Protein backbone atom coordinates (compact mmCIF):
# COMPACT_ATOMS: atom_id res chain seq x y z
CA UNK A 1 0.00 0.00 0.00
CA UNK A 2 1.23 3.49 -0.83
CA UNK A 3 -0.28 6.77 0.34
CA UNK A 4 0.70 10.42 0.07
CA UNK A 5 -0.60 13.60 1.68
CA UNK A 6 0.72 17.12 1.14
CA UNK A 7 0.02 19.06 4.32
CA UNK A 8 -1.55 22.42 3.35
CA UNK A 9 1.17 24.98 4.04
CA UNK A 10 3.44 22.17 5.19
CA UNK A 11 5.33 19.14 3.94
CA UNK A 12 4.72 15.92 2.04
CA UNK A 13 4.04 12.75 4.04
CA UNK A 14 4.46 9.37 2.31
CA UNK A 15 3.57 5.98 3.79
CA UNK A 16 4.23 2.48 2.45
CA UNK A 17 3.06 -0.69 4.18
CA UNK A 18 1.60 -4.14 3.73
CA UNK A 19 -1.75 -5.38 4.95
CA UNK A 20 -1.66 -8.94 6.32
CA UNK A 21 -4.83 -10.53 7.68
CA UNK A 22 -6.42 -7.09 8.06
CA UNK A 23 -3.45 -5.63 9.96
CA UNK A 24 -0.87 -3.01 8.91
CA UNK A 25 2.60 -4.55 8.68
CA UNK A 26 6.10 -3.25 7.80
CA UNK A 27 5.12 0.44 7.71
CA UNK A 28 7.63 2.98 6.39
CA UNK A 29 6.93 6.70 6.83
CA UNK A 30 8.93 9.16 4.73
CA UNK A 31 8.71 12.70 3.39
CA UNK A 32 10.34 16.12 3.22
CA UNK A 33 9.26 17.02 6.74
CA UNK A 34 11.52 17.76 9.71
CA UNK A 35 11.67 15.45 12.71
CA UNK A 36 13.80 15.42 15.82
CA UNK A 37 15.32 13.26 17.12
CA UNK A 38 15.96 10.77 14.33
CA UNK A 39 14.78 7.91 16.52
CA UNK A 40 11.26 9.35 16.57
CA UNK A 41 10.74 8.01 13.05
CA UNK A 42 11.02 4.51 14.50
CA UNK A 43 8.39 5.45 17.09
CA UNK A 44 6.01 6.41 14.30
CA UNK A 45 6.63 3.24 12.28
CA UNK A 46 6.25 1.16 15.41
CA UNK A 47 2.93 2.80 16.27
CA UNK A 48 1.52 1.92 12.86
CA UNK A 49 2.76 -1.67 12.86
CA UNK A 50 -0.02 -3.94 14.06
CA UNK A 51 -2.88 -1.44 13.77
CA UNK A 52 -6.06 -2.74 12.21
CA UNK A 53 -6.30 -1.64 8.58
CA UNK A 54 -9.89 -0.62 9.32
CA UNK A 55 -8.74 1.94 11.91
CA UNK A 56 -10.08 5.43 11.33
CA UNK A 57 -7.86 8.51 11.13
CA UNK A 58 -8.54 9.50 14.75
CA UNK A 59 -7.40 6.09 16.01
CA UNK A 60 -4.26 6.14 13.85
CA UNK A 61 -3.29 9.65 14.94
CA UNK A 62 -3.90 8.76 18.57
CA UNK A 63 -1.66 5.69 18.37
CA UNK A 64 1.16 7.78 16.85
CA UNK A 65 0.83 10.54 19.44
CA UNK A 66 0.92 8.01 22.28
CA UNK A 67 4.05 6.34 20.88
CA UNK A 68 6.13 9.48 20.30
CA UNK A 69 8.87 10.13 22.83
CA UNK A 70 8.37 13.27 24.97
CA UNK A 71 11.14 15.25 23.27
CA UNK A 72 9.93 14.57 19.71
CA UNK A 73 9.48 17.65 17.52
CA UNK A 74 7.46 17.42 14.29
CA UNK A 75 7.78 20.30 11.84
CA UNK A 76 5.68 20.55 8.68
CA UNK A 77 3.54 17.55 9.55
CA UNK A 78 1.63 15.94 12.41
CA UNK A 79 0.23 12.59 13.60
CA UNK A 80 -3.04 13.62 11.94
CA UNK A 81 -1.25 14.16 8.60
CA UNK A 82 0.29 10.68 8.80
CA UNK A 83 -3.15 9.27 9.55
CA UNK A 84 -4.56 10.92 6.42
CA UNK A 85 -1.76 9.45 4.32
CA UNK A 86 -2.47 5.98 5.74
CA UNK A 87 -6.19 6.27 5.08
CA UNK A 88 -5.53 7.49 1.54
CA UNK A 89 -3.34 4.42 0.97
CA UNK A 90 -6.19 2.20 2.06
CA UNK A 91 -8.76 3.82 -0.25
CA UNK A 92 -8.95 4.76 -3.91
CA UNK A 93 -7.30 8.14 -3.32
CA UNK A 94 -5.67 10.02 -6.17
CA UNK A 95 -3.48 13.13 -6.44
CA UNK A 96 -3.62 16.35 -8.48
CA UNK A 97 -1.11 14.84 -10.90
CA UNK A 98 -3.50 11.99 -11.79
CA UNK A 99 -5.73 14.32 -13.79
CA UNK A 100 -5.79 16.63 -16.78
CA UNK A 101 -7.12 19.97 -15.52
CA UNK A 102 -9.00 22.75 -17.28
CA UNK A 103 -9.29 26.41 -16.29
CA UNK A 104 -12.46 28.22 -17.34
CA UNK A 105 -12.79 32.01 -17.23
CA UNK A 106 -15.79 32.79 -19.43
CA UNK A 107 -17.75 36.04 -19.93
CA UNK A 108 -20.26 37.23 -17.36
CA UNK A 109 -23.52 35.43 -16.62
CA UNK A 110 -26.09 35.94 -13.86
CA UNK A 111 -25.48 34.72 -10.28
CA UNK A 112 -28.31 32.18 -10.66
CA UNK A 113 -26.70 30.76 -13.77
CA UNK A 114 -23.37 30.47 -11.96
CA UNK A 115 -25.06 28.42 -9.23
CA UNK A 116 -26.66 26.16 -11.82
CA UNK A 117 -23.35 25.79 -13.66
CA UNK A 118 -21.77 24.66 -10.39
CA UNK A 119 -24.24 21.80 -10.13
CA UNK A 120 -24.06 20.86 -13.81
CA UNK A 121 -20.27 20.96 -14.15
CA UNK A 122 -19.63 19.14 -10.87
CA UNK A 123 -22.07 16.41 -11.87
CA UNK A 124 -20.34 16.00 -15.22
CA UNK A 125 -16.92 15.72 -13.59
CA UNK A 126 -18.30 13.04 -11.31
CA UNK A 127 -19.69 10.94 -14.15
CA UNK A 128 -16.65 11.42 -16.38
CA UNK A 129 -18.11 13.78 -19.00
CA UNK A 130 -15.82 16.70 -18.07
CA UNK A 131 -12.21 17.02 -16.94
CA UNK A 132 -11.64 18.27 -13.40
CA UNK A 133 -12.00 22.04 -13.64
CA UNK A 134 -11.19 25.34 -11.99
CA UNK A 135 -13.73 28.02 -13.01
CA UNK A 136 -13.61 31.73 -12.19
CA UNK A 137 -16.91 33.62 -12.07
CA UNK A 138 -17.75 36.84 -13.89
CA UNK A 139 -21.15 38.58 -13.51
CA UNK A 140 -22.61 42.03 -14.06
CA UNK A 141 -25.17 42.19 -11.25
CA UNK A 142 -24.90 42.05 -7.46
CA UNK A 143 -26.34 39.31 -5.28
CA UNK A 144 -26.38 37.89 -1.80
CA UNK A 145 -25.66 34.16 -2.07
CA UNK A 146 -26.93 32.32 0.99
CA UNK A 147 -25.97 28.83 2.10
CA UNK A 148 -28.15 25.82 1.42
CA UNK A 149 -29.41 25.61 5.01
CA UNK A 150 -29.67 29.30 5.92
CA UNK A 151 -32.88 31.18 6.66
CA UNK A 152 -33.54 33.97 4.17
CA UNK A 153 -35.09 36.30 6.73
CA UNK A 154 -32.36 35.67 9.30
CA UNK A 155 -29.52 36.44 6.89
CA UNK A 156 -30.77 39.20 4.58
CA UNK A 157 -32.36 42.59 5.22
CA UNK A 158 -34.82 42.74 2.30
CA UNK A 159 -35.12 46.52 2.34
CA UNK A 160 -31.36 46.98 2.47
CA UNK A 161 -30.84 44.47 -0.32
CA UNK A 162 -33.41 46.10 -2.59
CA UNK A 163 -32.16 49.61 -1.84
CA UNK A 164 -28.60 48.61 -2.77
CA UNK A 165 -29.53 46.54 -5.83
CA UNK A 166 -28.80 43.04 -4.49
CA UNK A 167 -30.72 39.98 -5.65
CA UNK A 168 -30.95 37.06 -3.19
CA UNK A 169 -30.12 33.52 -4.34
CA UNK A 170 -29.47 30.18 -2.65
CA UNK A 171 -26.60 27.82 -3.49
CA UNK A 172 -26.45 24.03 -3.05
CA UNK A 173 -23.53 24.08 -0.59
CA UNK A 174 -23.70 24.91 3.09
CA UNK A 175 -21.94 27.74 4.88
CA UNK A 176 -22.73 31.39 5.34
CA UNK A 177 -24.11 34.25 3.29
CA UNK A 178 -21.77 36.04 0.87
CA UNK A 179 -22.38 39.60 -0.31
CA UNK A 180 -21.19 39.44 -3.90
CA UNK A 181 -21.12 42.97 -5.26
CA UNK A 182 -20.37 43.17 -8.97
CA UNK A 183 -16.70 43.92 -9.55
CA UNK A 184 -15.77 43.64 -5.89
CA UNK A 185 -15.26 39.91 -5.24
CA UNK A 186 -13.13 37.12 -6.67
CA UNK A 187 -15.06 33.86 -6.85
CA UNK A 188 -13.97 30.48 -8.17
CA UNK A 189 -15.30 26.93 -8.20
CA UNK A 190 -13.37 23.67 -8.25
CA UNK A 191 -15.05 20.55 -9.64
CA UNK A 192 -12.99 17.51 -8.60
CA UNK A 193 -13.44 13.74 -8.43
CA UNK A 194 -14.20 12.54 -4.91
CA UNK A 195 -11.09 10.30 -5.09
CA UNK A 196 -8.89 13.42 -4.87
CA UNK A 197 -9.93 13.96 -1.24
CA UNK A 198 -10.46 10.30 -0.36
CA UNK A 199 -9.32 9.47 3.16
CA UNK A 200 -9.54 13.09 4.33
CA UNK A 201 -11.99 14.55 6.80
CA UNK A 202 -14.19 17.37 5.54
CA UNK A 203 -11.98 19.82 7.45
CA UNK A 204 -8.80 18.44 5.88
CA UNK A 205 -10.30 18.59 2.39
CA UNK A 206 -11.11 22.30 2.70
CA UNK A 207 -7.50 23.19 3.41
CA UNK A 208 -6.18 20.68 0.85
CA UNK A 209 -8.27 22.04 -2.03
CA UNK A 210 -7.31 25.64 -1.33
CA UNK A 211 -3.59 25.17 -0.72
CA UNK A 212 -2.91 26.30 -4.30
CA UNK A 213 -4.72 29.61 -3.81
CA UNK A 214 -2.70 30.37 -0.68
CA UNK A 215 0.42 29.92 -2.80
CA UNK A 216 -1.04 32.23 -5.45
CA UNK A 217 -1.92 34.91 -2.91
CA UNK A 218 1.51 34.74 -1.33
CA UNK A 219 3.07 35.19 -4.78
CA UNK A 220 1.38 38.61 -5.02
CA UNK A 221 2.47 39.67 -1.56
CA UNK A 222 -0.38 38.56 0.70
CA UNK A 223 0.46 36.63 3.88
CA UNK A 224 -2.44 34.26 3.29
CA UNK A 225 -3.29 31.46 5.71
CA UNK A 226 -6.11 28.99 6.13
CA UNK A 227 -8.29 29.35 9.23
CA UNK A 228 -10.41 26.28 10.04
CA UNK A 229 -13.01 25.42 9.09
CA UNK A 230 -13.35 27.37 5.86
CA UNK A 231 -11.75 30.82 5.94
CA UNK A 232 -8.85 32.30 3.99
CA UNK A 233 -7.25 35.06 6.02
CA UNK A 234 -4.31 37.41 6.42
CA UNK A 235 -2.83 38.99 9.56
CA UNK A 236 -5.23 41.91 9.06
CA UNK A 237 -8.43 39.87 8.81
CA UNK A 238 -10.58 37.53 6.76
CA UNK A 239 -10.13 37.54 2.98
CA UNK A 240 -12.79 35.02 2.03
CA UNK A 241 -14.59 31.81 2.76
CA UNK A 242 -15.07 28.39 1.18
CA UNK A 243 -18.04 26.03 0.90
CA UNK A 244 -18.38 22.45 -0.32
CA UNK A 245 -20.94 20.00 -1.60
CA UNK A 246 -20.41 16.28 -2.19
CA UNK A 247 -22.54 15.11 -5.12
CA UNK A 248 -23.93 11.65 -5.66
CA UNK A 249 -22.22 11.48 -9.05
CA UNK A 250 -18.86 11.09 -7.28
CA UNK A 251 -17.71 14.70 -7.49
CA UNK A 252 -16.89 17.43 -5.00
CA UNK A 253 -17.94 21.03 -5.61
CA UNK A 254 -15.65 23.41 -3.74
CA UNK A 255 -16.14 27.13 -4.22
CA UNK A 256 -14.58 30.23 -2.66
CA UNK A 257 -15.47 33.91 -2.57
CA UNK A 258 -12.78 36.44 -1.62
CA UNK A 259 -13.32 40.16 -1.09
CA UNK A 260 -11.56 42.32 -3.67
CA UNK A 261 -13.03 45.52 -2.27
CA UNK A 262 -15.73 46.13 0.32
CA UNK A 263 -18.23 48.81 1.26
CA UNK A 264 -18.59 48.12 4.98
CA UNK A 265 -21.67 50.27 5.45
CA UNK A 266 -23.41 48.58 2.52
CA UNK A 267 -22.57 45.13 3.89
CA UNK A 268 -24.16 45.96 7.22
CA UNK A 269 -27.26 47.30 5.45
CA UNK A 270 -27.68 44.21 3.26
CA UNK A 271 -26.73 41.40 5.66
CA UNK A 272 -28.20 40.77 9.09
CA UNK A 273 -24.92 40.19 10.91
CA UNK A 274 -25.81 39.76 14.57
CA UNK A 275 -23.58 40.34 17.56
CA UNK A 276 -23.82 36.68 18.56
CA UNK A 277 -22.38 35.56 15.21
CA UNK A 278 -19.23 37.66 15.68
CA UNK A 279 -18.94 37.40 19.46
CA UNK A 280 -16.29 34.65 19.23
CA UNK A 281 -14.14 36.77 16.90
CA UNK A 282 -13.14 39.20 19.64
CA UNK A 283 -14.21 42.25 17.62
CA UNK A 284 -16.87 44.90 17.96
CA UNK A 285 -18.00 45.15 14.35
CA UNK A 286 -18.43 42.75 11.44
CA UNK A 287 -16.97 45.43 9.18
CA UNK A 288 -13.56 44.95 10.80
CA UNK A 289 -13.46 41.24 10.00
CA UNK A 290 -12.72 41.57 6.30
CA UNK A 291 -9.40 42.49 4.69
CA UNK A 292 -9.94 43.00 0.94
CA UNK A 293 -7.41 42.03 -1.74
CA UNK A 294 -7.36 45.49 -3.31
CA UNK A 295 -6.11 47.23 -0.18
CA UNK A 296 -3.41 44.60 0.32
CA UNK A 297 -2.03 44.51 -3.22
CA UNK A 298 -3.03 47.61 -5.15
CA UNK A 299 -3.63 45.28 -8.11
CA UNK A 300 -6.70 45.25 -10.31
CA UNK A 301 -9.20 42.45 -9.85
CA UNK A 302 -8.33 41.14 -13.32
CA UNK A 303 -4.61 41.07 -12.48
CA UNK A 304 -5.26 39.09 -9.31
CA UNK A 305 -7.38 36.53 -11.15
CA UNK A 306 -4.71 36.16 -13.84
CA UNK A 307 -2.02 35.65 -11.19
CA UNK A 308 -4.11 32.94 -9.51
CA UNK A 309 -4.72 31.21 -12.83
CA UNK A 310 -1.00 31.20 -13.56
CA UNK A 311 -0.30 29.66 -10.15
CA UNK A 312 -2.79 26.87 -10.79
CA UNK A 313 -1.40 26.24 -14.29
CA UNK A 314 2.18 26.12 -13.05
CA UNK A 315 1.30 23.66 -10.29
CA UNK A 316 -1.00 21.29 -12.16
CA UNK A 317 -0.41 21.86 -15.89
CA UNK A 318 -3.97 23.01 -16.53
CA UNK A 319 -5.09 24.10 -19.99
CA UNK A 320 -7.71 26.74 -20.98
CA UNK A 321 -11.27 25.52 -21.34
CA UNK A 322 -14.81 26.84 -21.66
CA UNK A 323 -18.36 25.93 -20.78
CA UNK A 324 -19.78 24.00 -23.72
CA UNK A 325 -23.11 24.97 -25.37
CA UNK A 326 -24.86 21.87 -24.05
CA UNK A 327 -23.55 22.48 -20.51
CA UNK A 328 -24.82 26.06 -20.70
CA UNK A 329 -28.21 24.89 -21.99
CA UNK A 330 -28.50 22.36 -19.17
CA UNK A 331 -27.63 25.03 -16.62
CA UNK A 332 -30.16 27.49 -18.07
CA UNK A 333 -32.87 24.85 -17.78
CA UNK A 334 -31.83 24.23 -14.17
CA UNK A 335 -32.17 27.93 -13.41
CA UNK A 336 -35.78 27.82 -14.57
CA UNK A 337 -36.66 24.61 -12.75
CA UNK A 338 -34.74 25.26 -9.51
CA UNK A 339 -32.56 28.28 -8.82
CA UNK A 340 -35.02 30.95 -9.98
CA UNK A 341 -37.97 29.46 -8.10
CA UNK A 342 -39.40 30.74 -4.84
CA UNK A 343 -39.68 27.14 -3.68
CA UNK A 344 -35.88 26.79 -3.77
CA UNK A 345 -35.11 30.24 -2.38
CA UNK A 346 -37.63 29.93 0.47
CA UNK A 347 -36.98 26.29 1.37
CA UNK A 348 -35.68 27.68 4.67
CA UNK A 349 -37.75 30.90 4.92
N, C-alpha and C positions, 0 to 999 in steps of 0.2 A: 504494500500500500504506500502511496506517495501523496502527500498533501502540502500545499503552500498557502501562506496568508501574509499579505503585505499589510503591516500595521499602518493605519492612516496616520501620517505624520511621523511614522517610525520606521522600523526595519522589517526585512523579510524573514519569516520563520518557515523552515522546511522540516517536515517529518517523514521518515521512512520506517516502516515496520511490517511485520508479518501478523496474520491473524490465524491462530491455531486453536481449534475447538472453541471458537467464540471469544478468545482471549488475545490481547495484544502481546506480541513477543518480539524480542530483538529490536526495540525502538532506537532510532538514531535521530536526534534533534540537531539541526544545523541552521545557519543563516548568517546575515551580516550584522547581527546585533552585537552588543557588548555585554559581557558577563564576567563578574569577579566573585570568588576566585575561580580558577579553571575547573577545580573539582566539582563546582556546582552543576556543571553540565552532566556529570555522572549522577547527581541527585535527581535531575530532571528525567533522564533516561530510566533510572531505577523506579521512579514513581509511576511511569507509564507502563513498565513491564509488569504484566499480570493483571492489568485492568480489563474489565469486561469490554468487549468491542461495542457493546450496546450502551456504554456509559454516556451520559449527556455531558455537555460542555461544562456545566457547573461542577459535576462530580470530578471530571478530569482536572479542571483548574484547582479544585480543592485538594486533590491528591498531590499535585505538584507543589502547591504552597506549603502543605504540611511536611513535605520531604526536603525542602530547601534548608540549608544550614543557616543559622541566624545572621551570619555576616555576608550572605549572598546579596549582590547588587545586580539588578537587571536593568539595562538601559536600552531603550528602543523596542522593547517587547515586554511581555508579562505572562504569567501562568494562563490568563484568559486567552491571550493570542495563540499560545501553543495549543490550547484546547480547541480553538477554532480550526487550526491547521489539521489537527487529528480528525475532527469531525468532517472536514472537507475531504480528507483522504478516504473516509469510510462512506462517502456519498458520491453522487455523480457531479461533483463540483468541477467547474471550469475556471479559466482565467481570462482576462481581457485579450490576451494574445491568441485565444482559441477562435476569435471571431473576426470577420471583416466588418468594419464599422462605417456608417455613413453619418455625415453632418448635414442637416437641413437648416437653411436660413431663408425661408421663402417670404414673399411680400405679405403685407398686413391682411389679416382677416379679423372677424369679430371675436371677442372673448368667448362667446358660446361655441363658436366653431373650433376654437383652440381646444376647449374642453372635450368636444366630440372627437377631434383628431387624436387627442391623448388616448381615448378609449379604443379607437379604430386601429391606430398604429401599434399600440401595445399588444392588442389582440393578434394582429398579423405577425408581429415578432414571435409571439408565443406559439403560433401554429406554423411557423416557418415560411410565411409568404413575404416577409420583409427582413432585411438585415438588421441587427441591433443598431439603434440610431440615437444620436444626440440631435435635438431640434430646439432652436431658439425661436421665441415668439416675437412677432411684430403685430401691432394692432393700432387702430386710429381712433379708439374710443376708450373711455375710462370705465372701470368696473370694480366692484368689490366682489372678490371670489371667496365664498365661504366654504368651510370644510363639510364633508359629507354628513357629519352628525351634528352640526351646529344648528342652533335655533336662529332663524332669520331675525326675529324681533329682539333677541338678546344681543345680537352682534352688530346690527346696522341701525342707524338712526335714519328712518325713511325720509324725513324732511331735509336732513343734512345731505343725504345722498342725492336727492332730487335737485336741491339748490346748487350743488356743486357738479352736477352732470354725471353722476356715477350710476350705472346699471348695477343690478345685484344678480349674481349667478352662483350656482352650486356645482362644485367639482365632485368627482367620484372618490377622491382620497380623503382621509381624515385630516386632522390638524386644524389650525386656526384661520381666521379671516385675514385676507391680504388686500390692502388697498392698492390697486394697480392703476395708477394714473398714467394716461398715455404719455409716452416719452420719458417717464421718470422711474421705470423699473427695468431690470434685466431678468427675464424669465426663460428658463430652459426646461426641457423634459428629456429624460433618458428612458428608452424602451429596451429592456435587457431580458435575456432568457433567465428563468429562475435559477438555472444551474450556476450562474455567475455568483450568486450569493448563497449557494447551498452550504449548509453547515454553520451559517452565521445566525446570530440572533437578529431580531429586527433592529435593535440599537446598533449592533456592529455593522449591519448592511447600510444604514444611513451614512455613517462615517466613511465606509469603504467606497460607496458610489460617488461621494463628493470629494474624495482625496485629490482628484485631478484638478478640481476648480480651486482648491486651496493653493495648489502649485501655481495655477494661472494667476490668481490674485497676488500671490507673493512676487511673481515675476514683474508685476506693474507697481510694486512698492507698498502693497498692503500687508500688514502683519496678520494675515487671516488664520483663524483657528476654528475648530469644530467644537461646539458646546452641546453636550447631550441634552435632550434627545435629538433635536433636529435643527439647531441654529448654526449659522455661519456668523462669526463675530470677529471684531478687532479689539485692541485694547481700549478703544473709545466707545464701543457699544456694538449692538447687533447690526449686522449687514443684511441678513436675510434668513429665510427659513425653508425647510424641505418638507415634503409630504410624499407618502408612498401608497400604492395600492397593488396587491397581489391578485392577478387575474387567473381565472380558471383555465385559460388557454396555456398557462405555463410561462407567463411573462410577468415582469415587474415594471410598473410605471413609477418612476421617481422624478418628481419635478421640484424646482427651486425658484423662488422669487427673491431677488436682491434689490434693495433700494439704490437707485442711481441718484435721485434727488428726492427731497421730501418737504412738503408744506405741512409743518407740524399742526398748525391751527386747523387746516382742512382735515387732516387725519382725525383730530379729536371731534370735529363736527360730524364726520361721516361714520366713524366706528364708535360703538358703545364700549369703551375700554374702561372697565370698572377698577376701583382701587384694589379690590380683592385679587384681581388677576395679576396685578403688578406688585402686590405686597411683598412677595418673596424675592423681588429683584433689588430691594434695598434702595429704591428711588422714589421720588415724589411725583413724577409725571411720566406718562407713557411717551411723551415727545422726546425725552432724554434717552430713550432706550435705543434709538436707531442712529447709525453712523453711515450716511450714504456714501456711495462710491465716488461721486463727483467731488465732494469736499476732500476726499482723501487723495485723489489722483490728479485732479484738474483735467482729466481726459474726457473726450466726448463719449457718449454712450456707445456709439458705433465703434469707436476705437477699442473700448473695453471688450465688447463682444468679439471683435476680430482677434484680440489678444487671447481670449479664452478659447476660441476656435483653434488657433494656432497651437496652443498648449495641448489640446486634446489630440490634434492631428499628429504632433510630434511624439506623443506618448503611445498612441495606439494605431497610427497609420491610417486614420480615417480618410475617406474620400468624399467629395461633395455629392449630395443627393437632393431630391425634391419629393414633395408629396405628389403621387401619381393622380391622374384624373379620376380613376375609379375609387381611390382612397378618399379623395375630396368629395366625390358624390356620395359615398357611404357616410361620411361625416356630416354632410349637409342634411341627409335624411335623418340622421340621429339627432341633430339639432331640433328638427321639427317634431320628432316623436318623443324626445326626452328633455333635452337641455333647455328648450324654450318654453316648456310647459309649466304651468302653475303647480301641477301635481308634483313635479320633481323639485321645484324651488321650495315649495311649502311642505315638503315631506316631514320636516321638523319645523313647525311654524315659528 
